[in-house]
Amino acid sequence: MIAGDPSVFAIESEITEALENPGQMALGFFVIHVGGRAFGVKEPDASCLGCSFNEVEARLRRRGMHMSPFPTDYHAADVAEAYLDAIYRDTPRRDYVGLSRQEFVEAIYTSAVIWAPDGDETFDDGSHVLQFDVGSRVRIIAFVNTESPDDLTGTIKEEWLDANLFYSVMSDWNTLFTAERADRLKTNTRSPEAES
């Protein structure tokens, strides 16, 4: 199942098995497409999808609140490097796209700009997706935390989308996933006698 245009922005998922537990929801995969590249593990049993579903719902509720803590004219590669240096690496630097390390870290967590990883194993491939609400548009920066910092640039994808389009893709996926899971749960509970 896919919502959106993978060449620009889309969410794709597949339910291998619907689960009763609302925290887990389903076994399957969840990937985010940005600029023609899929971010996340696309395998039938990549992860339980509860965290991914809940993160989409939370982003819909917080529409317009994922504010950029720095000017939006910084290049995507500079943002990705600053993010990885501040959160994952021990790379000493003085400037994190115009902020101190502490200011940068506090701002990205306060504004909830980190979409992925979201807590599920689906992003165990090193994928990261950052979302910034910028007026009537949304800026998406996606990349993979590679073994070598020199390889990062080749993984970066960036898209600027109309906010209505971005959030409608999110909402469409949410609706489709909810319906598919409910249908699968009904099928799971149907007894052989009821089918005959």
Backbone hydrogen bonds, N-H to C=O, Kabsch-Sander energy under -0.5 kcal/mol:
donor,donor_aa,acceptor,acceptor_aa,energy
3,A,11,I,-2.6
5,D,9,F,-1.7
8,V,5,D,-2.2
9,F,5,D,-1.5
10,A,33,H,-1.8
11,I,3,A,-2.4
12,E,31,V,-2.6
13,S,1,M,-2.5
14,E,29,F,-1.8
16,T,14,E,-0.7
16,T,27,L,-3.1
17,E,27,L,-1.7
19,L,25,M,-2.8
24,Q,21,N,-0.7
25,M,21,N,-3.3
26,A,24,Q,-2.7
27,L,17,E,-3.0
28,G,47,S,-2.4
29,F,14,E,-1.8
31,V,12,E,-3.0
32,I,39,F,-2.3
33,H,10,A,-3.1
33,H,31,V,-0.5
34,V,37,R,-2.5
35,G,8,V,-2.6
36,G,6,P,-1.6
37,R,34,V,-1.5
39,F,32,I,-2.3
40,G,38,A,-0.5
41,V,122,T,-3.1
42,K,40,G,-0.6
43,E,41,V,-1.0
46,A,43,E,-1.9
47,S,28,G,-2.1
49,L,24,Q,-0.8
49,L,26,A,-2.4
50,G,24,Q,-1.1
53,F,49,L,-2.5
54,N,50,G,-2.6
55,E,51,C,-2.3
56,V,52,S,-1.9
57,E,53,F,-2.3
58,A,54,N,-2.4
59,R,55,E,-2.3
60,L,56,V,-2.1
61,R,57,E,-2.1
62,R,58,A,-1.9
63,R,60,L,-1.1
65,M,62,R,-2.6
67,M,65,M,-1.7
68,S,133,D,-0.5
74,Y,71,P,-1.1
79,V,75,H,-2.0
80,A,76,A,-2.7
81,E,77,A,-2.5
82,A,78,D,-2.3
83,Y,79,V,-2.5
84,L,80,A,-2.6
85,D,81,E,-2.8
86,A,82,A,-2.4
87,I,83,Y,-2.3
88,Y,84,L,-2.1
89,R,84,L,-2.1
96,Y,99,L,-2.9
97,V,95,D,-0.6
99,L,96,Y,-1.2
104,F,100,S,-2.7
105,V,101,R,-2.7
106,E,102,Q,-2.5
107,A,103,E,-2.4
108,I,104,F,-2.5
109,Y,105,V,-1.8
110,T,106,E,-2.7
111,S,107,A,-2.5
112,A,109,Y,-0.6
113,V,108,I,-1.8
114,I,108,I,-0.6
115,W,113,V,-0.8
115,W,129,V,-2.6
116,A,129,V,-1.9
123,F,120,D,-1.1
124,D,121,E,-2.2
126,G,123,F,-1.4
128,H,143,F,-2.8
129,V,116,A,-2.0
130,L,141,I,-3.0
131,Q,113,V,-2.9
132,F,139,R,-2.5
133,D,66,H,-3.5
134,V,132,F,-0.6
134,V,137,R,-2.9
135,G,133,D,-0.5
137,R,134,V,-2.0
138,V,161,L,-2.8
139,R,132,F,-2.9
140,I,138,V,-0.5
140,I,159,E,-3.0
141,I,130,L,-2.2
142,A,157,K,-3.0
143,F,128,H,-2.3
145,N,126,G,-2.9
146,T,144,V,-1.2
151,D,148,S,-2.0
152,L,149,P,-1.1
154,G,151,D,-0.6
155,T,152,L,-2.3
156,I,152,L,-0.7
156,I,153,T,-0.9
157,K,142,A,-2.8
159,E,140,I,-2.1
161,L,138,V,-2.9
161,L,159,E,-0.5
163,A,136,S,-2.8
166,F,162,D,-2.5
167,Y,163,A,-2.7
168,S,164,N,-1.6
169,V,165,L,-2.1
170,M,166,F,-1.9
171,S,167,Y,-2.3
172,D,168,S,-2.8
173,W,169,V,-2.5
174,N,170,M,-2.3
175,T,171,S,-2.4
176,L,172,D,-2.6
177,F,173,W,-3.0
178,T,174,N,-2.3
179,A,175,T,-2.2
180,E,176,L,-2.6
181,R,177,F,-2.8
182,A,178,T,-2.2
183,D,179,A,-2.3
184,R,180,E,-2.4
185,L,181,R,-2.7
186,K,182,A,-1.9
187,T,183,D,-2.0
188,N,184,R,-2.5
189,T,185,L,-1.6
190,R,186,K,-0.8
190,R,187,T,-0.6
195,E,191,S,-1.1
196,S,192,P,-0.8
196,S,193,E,-0.6
